[in-house]
Amino acid sequence: MCLADERNQNALFDLGHVVMTPGAAALEVDFSPYLARHAAGDDGELEPFDKQQNRRAIKEGLRILSAYDVPRGDGETERIWIITEADRSTTCVLLPREY
């Protein structure tokens, strides 16, 4: 599923064409706030080493990964990943099990 191209004034990098997997779409969540956080360098629920890797990836034009726990309709949360490709052409919202 395709999302509109996302633009963010605080963005550290371009998201490119934003898409989501069927699993992410099934959550029926507005991913805009998470996409804005991702583009602004807020990696969400990553370990310090992975956050450090993202800082390097932003500077060197490598793939960027963020992880967020989003609320589901049943009161539980579901982990999502947001991955922006190295060439910044595409960003995908997905569930880790769909990787």
C-alpha positions in Angstrom: 0.0 0.0 0.0 1.3 3.4 -0.9 1.2 6.4 1.4 1.5 10.0 0.2 5.0 11.3 -0.1 5.8 12.6 3.4 7.5 16.0 3.9 8.7 17.2 7.3 10.4 20.5 8.1 12.6 18.9 10.7 13.7 16.1 8.4 17.3 15.1 8.4 16.8 13.1 5.2 14.2 12.5 2.5 11.7 9.6 2.9 11.1 9.3 -0.8 8.1 7.2 -1.8 6.4 5.9 1.4 4.8 2.5 1.4 3.5 0.0 3.9 3.1 -3.8 4.0 -0.2 -5.6 4.4 0.6 -6.3 8.1 1.2 -2.6 8.9 -1.9 -1.6 7.0 -4.0 -4.1 9.0 -3.1 -2.1 12.2 -5.2 0.8 10.9 -2.9 3.3 12.5 -2.0 6.8 11.3 1.7 6.4 10.7 2.4 10.1 10.0 3.7 10.9 13.5 6.1 7.9 13.3 7.3 8.8 9.9 8.0 12.4 11.1 9.9 11.1 14.1 11.9 8.7 11.8 12.8 11.5 9.4 13.8 13.8 12.3 16.3 11.2 13.6 14.1 9.8 16.5 14.9 6.1 16.1 12.3 5.0 18.7 12.9 1.8 20.5 16.4 0.9 19.2 19.4 -0.2 21.2 22.2 2.5 21.6 24.4 0.7 19.1 21.7 0.7 16.4 21.0 4.4 17.1 24.7 5.1 16.6 24.5 3.2 13.3 21.6 5.3 12.2 23.6 8.5 12.9 26.3 7.1 10.6 23.7 6.1 8.0 22.2 9.5 7.8 25.7 11.1 7.2 26.9 8.5 4.8 23.8 7.7 2.9 23.1 4.2 4.2 19.9 2.5 5.0 18.0 3.8 8.1 15.9 1.7 10.5 13.6 2.9 13.3 11.4 0.9 15.6 8.2 2.1 17.4 5.6 0.4 19.5 2.2 1.6 18.2 -1.2 1.1 19.9 -3.5 -1.5 18.5 -7.3 -1.3 18.9 -7.3 -4.0 21.7 -5.2 -1.8 24.0 -2.0 -3.7 23.3 0.9 -2.4 21.3 2.6 -3.8 18.1 6.2 -3.1 17.1 6.6 -1.6 13.7 9.8 -0.9 11.7 10.3 2.0 9.4 13.1 1.5 6.9 14.4 4.1 4.5 16.5 2.8 1.7 20.1 4.0 1.2 19.3 6.0 -1.9 16.3 7.6 -0.1 14.0 6.6 -2.9 11.6 4.6 -0.7 10.6 4.3 3.0 8.6 1.2 4.1 6.5 0.8 7.2 6.3 -2.9 8.2 6.0 -5.4 11.0 9.3 -7.1 11.9 7.9 -10.5 11.0 7.4 -9.2 7.4 11.1 -8.4 6.9 
